[in-house]
Amino acid sequence: MPDEELLFDVADLFKAFSDTTRIKILFALMGRDLPVNEIAEAVGCSQSAVSHQLRTLKQARLVRAERAGKNVIYALSDDHVYTMLAQGMTHVCE
């Protein structure tokens, strides 16, 4: 059995996937890196709501941010995030 702290971290990771707005944000970022305003447009939410959800996704290390002038550009952290989303879709569609 894995260590209790590790189990807690895995549970927190899956909690980050428990909100449909966060899932929409992750799917929007699967196509390309985007600034907050474009993410908000893609998911149909306000920029402040998206920023709030992005904070949670950053804490879970699912997205990363990079400053580009006045904008902050968000991207999926790594290929593992893409794989988890793809596997999740495969699982629920079977």
Buried (B, 14 or more C-beta within 10 A) or exposed (E): EEEEEEEEEEEEEEEBBEEEBBBBBBBBBEEEBBBBEBBBEBBEBEBEEBBEBBEBBBEBEBBBBEEEEEEEBBBBBEEEBBEBBEEEEEEEEE
